[in-house]
């Protein structure tokens, strides 16, 4: 699950790089795809280390109906942004996690946070995840709806933008902790 979320963040970085490509950052010719979206014509291969993501979480409250935790995510721009190995920005995202396990098999959860881009303030966004995990100790199914609301749009216009996506997966654990 953790690796998948990192992958999503990396895809967000590629999307922001594509936005910069719209402005011709890479010097390549700009063309349009069939949906009239900007396409950067530069292509190639790159191998290397991407952005480093640091996370911290603290359990704030454990109750009979809900558990609450606070978390902080910091992404360090260590990847080469010009080769699409990183975003080139330093986002900081504090967020709140609300969840609880019922009957030892069902765990609904809500994550709500605000991402501040330390390099480009117009890229700040409200992030949220709503979903559940169900299963037994060694096998479970996870379903999430991920959302991002950017008050300043995509940085190209002053309109608001809302992005929703769905994620599902299966978690298998062969290790048991005593």
Secondary structure in CASP SS format (residue, H / E / C, confidence):
PFRMAT SS
TARGET T0000
AUTHOR 0000-0000-0000
METHOD secondary structure of the structure
MODEL  1
X C 1.00
X H 1.00
X H 1.00
X H 1.00
X H 1.00
X H 1.00
X H 1.00
X H 1.00
X H 1.00
X H 1.00
X H 1.00
X H 1.00
X H 1.00
X H 1.00
X H 1.00
X H 1.00
X H 1.00
X H 1.00
X H 1.00
X H 1.00
X H 1.00
X H 1.00
X C 1.00
X C 1.00
X C 1.00
X C 1.00
X C 1.00
X C 1.00
X C 1.00
X E 1.00
X E 1.00
X E 1.00
X C 1.00
X C 1.00
X C 1.00
X C 1.00
X C 1.00
X E 1.00
X E 1.00
X E 1.00
X C 1.00
X C 1.00
X C 1.00
X C 1.00
X C 1.00
X C 1.00
X C 1.00
X C 1.00
X C 1.00
X C 1.00
X C 1.00
X E 1.00
X E 1.00
X E 1.00
X E 1.00
X E 1.00
X E 1.00
X E 1.00
X E 1.00
X E 1.00
X E 1.00
X E 1.00
X C 1.00
X C 1.00
X C 1.00
X C 1.00
X E 1.00
X E 1.00
X E 1.00
X E 1.00
X E 1.00
X E 1.00
X E 1.00
X E 1.00
X E 1.00
X E 1.00
X C 1.00
X C 1.00
X C 1.00
X C 1.00
X H 1.00
X H 1.00
X H 1.00
X C 1.00
X C 1.00
X C 1.00
X C 1.00
X C 1.00
X C 1.00
X C 1.00
X E 1.00
X E 1.00
X E 1.00
X E 1.00
X E 1.00
X E 1.00
X E 1.00
X E 1.00
X E 1.00
X E 1.00
X E 1.00
X E 1.00
X C 1.00
X C 1.00
X C 1.00
X E 1.00
X E 1.00
X E 1.00
X E 1.00
X E 1.00
X E 1.00
X E 1.00
X E 1.00
X E 1.00
X E 1.00
X E 1.00
X E 1.00
X C 1.00
X C 1.00
X C 1.00
X H 1.00
X H 1.00
X H 1.00
X C 1.00
X E 1.00
X E 1.00
X E 1.00
X E 1.00
X E 1.00
X E 1.00
X E 1.00
X E 1.00
X E 1.00
X E 1.00
X E 1.00
X E 1.00
X C 1.00
X C 1.00
X E 1.00
X E 1.00
X E 1.00
X E 1.00
X E 1.00
X E 1.00
X E 1.00
X E 1.00
X E 1.00
X E 1.00
X E 1.00
X E 1.00
X C 1.00
X C 1.00
X C 1.00
X C 1.00
X C 1.00
X C 1.00
X C 1.00
X C 1.00
X C 1.00
X C 1.00
X E 1.00
X E 1.00
X E 1.00
X E 1.00
X E 1.00
X E 1.00
X E 1.00
X E 1.00
X E 1.00
X E 1.00
X E 1.00
X E 1.00
X C 1.00
X C 1.00
X C 1.00
X C 1.00
X C 1.00
X C 1.00
END
